[in-house]
Amino acid sequence: MRKPVHGMIAGASVATALALTVAVAAAQTSAPQFDLTKVTDHVYSFRSGIHRAMVVVTSDGVIVTDPINSAAAKNMMDEIRKVTDKPVKFVIYSHNHWDHIAGARTFKDQGAKIIQHALAAQHTRPNPDVVPADETFKDDKHVVTLGDQTIELIYVGPSHGSGMIVMRVPKERVLNIVDICTPQRIGFRTRRFANILKT
Protein backbone atom coordinates (compact mmCIF):
# COMPACT_ATOMS: atom_id res chain seq x y z
CA MET A 1 0.00 0.00 0.00
CA ARG A 2 2.75 2.47 0.94
CA LYS A 3 4.76 2.22 -2.30
CA PRO A 4 1.90 3.47 -4.53
CA VAL A 5 1.19 6.24 -2.03
CA HIS A 6 4.81 7.41 -2.05
CA GLY A 7 4.76 7.34 -5.85
CA MET A 8 1.61 9.45 -5.96
CA ILE A 9 3.06 11.92 -3.48
CA ALA A 10 6.45 12.07 -5.20
CA GLY A 11 4.87 12.81 -8.57
CA ALA A 12 2.74 15.61 -7.18
CA SER A 13 5.58 16.98 -5.05
CA VAL A 14 8.17 17.17 -7.83
CA ALA A 15 5.72 19.01 -10.06
CA THR A 16 4.73 21.53 -7.42
CA ALA A 17 7.66 21.89 -4.98
CA LEU A 18 9.17 24.96 -6.64
CA ALA A 19 5.84 26.71 -7.05
CA LEU A 20 4.90 25.98 -3.45
CA THR A 21 8.25 27.23 -2.15
CA VAL A 22 7.85 30.51 -4.04
CA ALA A 23 4.22 30.84 -2.89
CA VAL A 24 5.15 30.24 0.75
CA ALA A 25 7.96 32.80 0.57
CA ALA A 26 5.63 35.38 -0.97
CA ALA A 27 2.93 34.67 1.62
CA GLN A 28 5.39 35.19 4.48
CA THR A 29 6.43 38.63 3.26
CA SER A 30 3.06 40.11 2.31
CA ALA A 31 0.15 38.19 3.81
CA PRO A 32 -1.43 38.49 7.26
CA GLN A 33 -0.53 35.92 9.92
CA PHE A 34 -3.75 33.94 9.43
CA ASP A 35 -5.89 33.33 6.37
CA LEU A 36 -8.35 30.88 4.86
CA THR A 37 -8.08 30.11 1.13
CA LYS A 38 -10.78 28.35 -0.86
CA VAL A 39 -9.38 25.30 -2.69
CA THR A 40 -12.65 23.78 -3.92
CA ASP A 41 -16.31 24.49 -3.14
CA HIS A 42 -15.99 22.46 0.07
CA VAL A 43 -12.27 22.45 0.96
CA TYR A 44 -10.24 25.32 2.39
CA SER A 45 -6.59 25.79 3.28
CA PHE A 46 -5.98 27.57 6.61
CA ARG A 47 -2.59 29.23 7.09
CA SER A 48 -0.91 30.27 10.31
CA GLY A 49 2.57 31.60 9.55
CA ILE A 50 4.32 28.78 7.68
CA HIS A 51 1.90 26.11 8.96
CA ARG A 52 -1.16 25.01 7.03
CA ALA A 53 -4.22 22.94 7.82
CA MET A 54 -7.18 21.69 5.83
CA VAL A 55 -10.84 22.51 6.48
CA VAL A 56 -13.52 20.35 4.86
CA VAL A 57 -17.12 21.57 5.00
CA THR A 58 -19.65 18.75 4.66
CA SER A 59 -23.45 18.59 4.70
CA ASP A 60 -23.34 17.49 8.35
CA GLY A 61 -20.47 19.44 9.86
CA VAL A 62 -16.81 20.38 9.47
CA ILE A 63 -13.60 18.35 9.53
CA VAL A 64 -10.32 20.11 10.33
CA THR A 65 -6.74 18.89 10.32
CA ASP A 66 -3.73 19.90 12.40
CA PRO A 67 -5.04 22.65 14.71
CA ILE A 68 -1.45 23.98 15.15
CA ASN A 69 -1.75 25.89 18.47
CA SER A 70 -4.40 27.64 20.54
CA ALA A 71 -4.03 31.03 18.80
CA ALA A 72 -4.18 29.45 15.35
CA ALA A 73 -7.15 27.28 16.31
CA LYS A 74 -9.10 30.30 17.54
CA ASN A 75 -8.41 32.11 14.28
CA MET A 76 -9.26 28.97 12.30
CA MET A 77 -12.60 28.81 14.09
CA ASP A 78 -13.25 32.48 13.34
CA GLU A 79 -12.49 31.88 9.66
CA ILE A 80 -14.71 28.78 9.54
CA ARG A 81 -17.60 30.83 10.92
CA LYS A 82 -17.29 33.14 7.91
CA VAL A 83 -18.14 30.27 5.54
CA THR A 84 -20.46 28.01 7.59
CA ASP A 85 -22.32 27.79 10.87
CA LYS A 86 -21.99 23.98 10.97
CA PRO A 87 -20.12 22.51 13.98
CA VAL A 88 -16.60 21.11 13.78
CA LYS A 89 -17.10 17.37 14.35
CA PHE A 90 -13.68 15.87 13.60
CA VAL A 91 -10.08 16.94 14.13
CA ILE A 92 -7.41 14.85 12.38
CA TYR A 93 -3.76 14.90 13.47
CA SER A 94 -1.29 14.33 10.61
CA HIS A 95 1.56 13.10 12.84
CA ASN A 96 3.02 13.25 16.33
CA HIS A 97 4.66 16.69 16.49
CA TRP A 98 2.93 18.98 18.94
CA ASP A 99 3.72 22.16 16.98
CA HIS A 100 1.04 20.96 14.52
CA ILE A 101 -1.58 19.59 16.94
CA ALA A 102 -1.51 21.69 20.13
CA GLY A 103 -4.65 23.71 19.33
CA ALA A 104 -7.31 21.00 19.43
CA ARG A 105 -8.82 22.11 22.75
CA THR A 106 -10.74 24.83 20.90
CA PHE A 107 -12.60 22.18 18.90
CA LYS A 108 -12.70 19.46 21.56
CA ASP A 109 -14.57 21.81 23.90
CA GLN A 110 -17.26 22.09 21.20
CA GLY A 111 -17.61 18.30 21.01
CA ALA A 112 -15.23 17.41 18.16
CA LYS A 113 -13.73 13.93 17.99
CA ILE A 114 -9.94 13.71 17.52
CA ILE A 115 -8.40 11.03 15.27
CA GLN A 116 -4.73 10.05 14.98
CA HIS A 117 -2.66 7.11 13.75
CA ALA A 118 -1.73 4.79 16.63
CA LEU A 119 2.02 5.23 16.09
CA ALA A 120 1.64 9.00 16.23
CA ALA A 121 -0.40 8.75 19.41
CA GLN A 122 2.22 6.49 20.96
CA HIS A 123 5.09 8.85 20.13
CA THR A 124 3.52 12.27 20.69
CA ARG A 125 5.86 14.15 23.00
CA PRO A 126 4.29 15.39 26.23
CA ASN A 127 2.90 18.89 25.98
CA PRO A 128 0.23 20.40 28.24
CA ASP A 129 -1.66 21.84 25.26
CA VAL A 130 -1.97 18.59 23.30
CA VAL A 131 -5.35 16.87 23.60
CA PRO A 132 -5.00 13.08 23.24
CA ALA A 133 -6.83 11.43 20.38
CA ASP A 134 -10.27 9.96 21.01
CA GLU A 135 -9.76 7.39 18.27
CA THR A 136 -6.62 5.81 16.83
CA PHE A 137 -6.12 3.38 13.96
CA LYS A 138 -3.30 0.97 13.06
CA ASP A 139 -4.07 0.11 9.45
CA ASP A 140 -2.45 1.69 6.40
CA LYS A 141 -5.78 3.29 5.51
CA HIS A 142 -8.66 4.59 7.58
CA VAL A 143 -11.77 6.31 6.24
CA VAL A 144 -13.65 9.08 8.01
CA THR A 145 -17.15 9.85 6.71
CA LEU A 146 -19.18 12.90 7.62
CA GLY A 147 -22.29 13.89 5.72
CA ASP A 148 -21.59 13.93 2.00
CA GLN A 149 -17.79 13.72 2.26
CA THR A 150 -15.22 11.07 3.10
CA ILE A 151 -11.56 11.56 3.98
CA GLU A 152 -9.06 8.76 3.44
CA LEU A 153 -6.30 8.78 6.07
CA ILE A 154 -3.32 7.02 4.48
CA TYR A 155 -0.30 5.97 6.53
CA VAL A 156 2.91 6.55 4.54
CA GLY A 157 5.46 4.75 6.72
CA PRO A 158 8.69 6.30 8.10
CA SER A 159 8.78 10.03 7.48
CA HIS A 160 9.42 13.32 9.26
CA GLY A 161 7.23 12.23 12.18
CA SER A 162 5.80 9.04 13.66
CA GLY A 163 2.48 7.78 12.34
CA MET A 164 2.60 10.22 9.43
CA ILE A 165 -0.54 10.24 7.30
CA VAL A 166 -1.72 12.08 4.22
CA MET A 167 -5.37 12.98 3.93
CA ARG A 168 -7.25 12.52 0.65
CA VAL A 169 -10.70 13.92 -0.08
CA PRO A 170 -11.75 11.81 -3.10
CA LYS A 171 -14.89 13.72 -3.98
CA GLU A 172 -12.96 16.98 -4.15
CA ARG A 173 -9.78 15.47 -5.68
CA VAL A 174 -7.69 17.07 -2.93
CA LEU A 175 -4.66 15.61 -1.15
CA ASN A 176 -3.45 17.19 2.11
CA ILE A 177 0.27 16.67 2.79
CA VAL A 178 2.11 17.93 5.88
CA ASP A 179 5.86 17.70 6.64
CA ILE A 180 6.28 14.58 4.54
CA CYS A 181 9.65 13.35 3.32
CA THR A 182 11.09 10.14 1.90
CA PRO A 183 13.87 8.85 4.21
CA GLN A 184 17.36 8.89 2.64
CA ARG A 185 15.94 10.51 -0.49
CA ILE A 186 15.31 14.19 0.15
CA GLY A 187 16.40 16.80 2.68
CA PHE A 188 13.26 17.79 4.53
CA ARG A 189 14.46 21.16 5.81
CA THR A 190 15.38 22.41 2.34
CA ARG A 191 11.96 21.68 0.87
CA ARG A 192 8.67 22.94 2.20
CA PHE A 193 6.08 20.34 1.15
CA ALA A 194 2.96 22.16 2.18
CA ASN A 195 0.15 21.13 2.15
CA ILE A 196 -2.89 20.91 -0.06
CA LEU A 197 -2.55 19.73 -3.65
CA LYS A 198 -5.40 19.72 -6.17
CA THR A 199 -4.93 16.50 -8.16
N, C-alpha and C positions, 0 to 999 in steps of 0.2 A: 504493500500500500504506500509506503513512504517514498519509494523511488519515483513513481509517477508524480507524486505531489511535489518532490524537489524539482523534477523536470519542468512542471508547470510553473513553479515559482521562479526558477532560473530563467526560463524564457521570458516571462513578464518582466523580471527584474533587469535583465540585460537591456531590454528595449526601453526601459523607462528610468533607469538609475540616474543618468545624466540630467534628464529633464526634471526629475524629482529633486536632485541636489540643487539645481539652479532655482527651482521654485521655493524650496525651503529657505535658501539664502536670501532670496528676495522678500519672502514673508517675514523673516526675522528683522530686516532693516526697515520695512515700511508699514507692516500690519500691526493692529492692536494685539495685546497679549492673548486674548481669547477671540475665537470666531467659529461660526458654524457655516459650512459650505455644503450646498446641495449637490449631491453626486448623481442621484436618480430621483424619481418622484417620491421614493420612500426611504432613501438612504442618505445620510448626511455625514460629513467628516467634521469632527470637533477638534479644534487646535488649541493647545495651551503651550505657548512657547514653542519648543521643538517637538513636544509630544503631540500625538494625535490619537483619537478614539473614534469609533464608529457608532452612529445612532441609527437604528432601524425602526421606523414607525409602521406598525401593523394595524389591522382592523380592530385588534383587541388590546392594544397597549404598545409599549415601547421597550426595545431591547438596546442596552448600551454596552460598550466594551471599555475595558481599562479606564476606570474613573480617576486615574492619575493621583490627585491629592484633594484635600478638602476644599481648597479655594477653586480649583479647576472644576470639581464636581458641582459646586454651587453655581458657577457660571454656566456649566453644561446644562444644568436644570433650568436656569433662566432662559437659555437659548432654545431648549426643547419647548418651553412654554410658549415661545413665539410661533411655533409651527403646529403644535397640537396640545390639547388638554388631556390626552390619554395618560394613564399612569405608567411609570416605568416598572415593568414586571420582572425583567431579567437583567442581571449584570454578569458579563462574561470576562474572566481574567485570561489574558493571553499567555502569561507565564508567571514565574515566581517572584519577580523583582518588585519590591514594594514601591519604587518610584513610579510605577505604572498603575498600581492597584490600591493606593492608600486613601482613596476618596469615596469608597463604597458606602460609608455610613450614611451619607446624604440620601442614597436610594434605599438602603436597607431599612432606614427609619420609616420609609413610605410603604414598606411591605415587599420590596423587590427580593427575588431569589438570586443568590450568587452561585455561579458555576465555574469550576476550574478543573483542569486535568489533575489526576491523583498525584502524579510526580511533582507537579508544581505546588500543590497543597503541602506535600511532604517536605519540600525544600524551601518554602517561603521563609525568609529570615524574619525573626521576631521584630515587630514594629507595633507600637501601641495604636496606630491609626489603621492598621490592616484588619478588615473584617474577614474572618475565616469563611470559606465557601460553605454553602448549605448543601451543595451536591457536587460530587466529584465523579469522574469516569476514568477507566483504565484502558479502554479500547482505542484503536487508531482513529476511530471516527465516532462522533456522537452528534445526534441531531436534536436541535431545540426548535419546537414549533410554537408559534404564538399567532393566533388569528390566521391571516392569509399569507403568512411568511414562515419560512423555515431557514435556520442557519445551521450549516454543517461545520462542526468543530473538528478540525483535522490535525492530529498529532504528527509532527514532522521529525521526531527523533532528536538526537543531540543538536543543540543550537546555542544561541547566546544565553538562554536561560533554561531551567528545568521545566519539563512538561510543556514545552512551547507548542502552541497551536496556531494555525491560521483559521480564519473564519470566512466561510463562503456563503453568500446569499444567492442561491441559484436563480430564483425568480427575477432578481435584479441584475444578474451577471456581474456581481461585485465580489472581489476578494480582498479581505482585510489582512494586512501583513504588518507585524510589529517586531522590530529588533531581530529579524531572522538572519541567520548566516549559515553557510555550509562549512562545517569544521574542516580545517586544513585546505580550504579552497579560496577563501576570500577574507580580507582584513575587515572585520566588522566596523572598527572605529573610523575607517576612511570612506565608508559608504553609508549613507543614511537611507536605508530601505524603509520608507514610510509612505504610506500605510494602506491606503485604499486604492486599488487598481480596478478600473473598469475593463472587463475582459470581453 
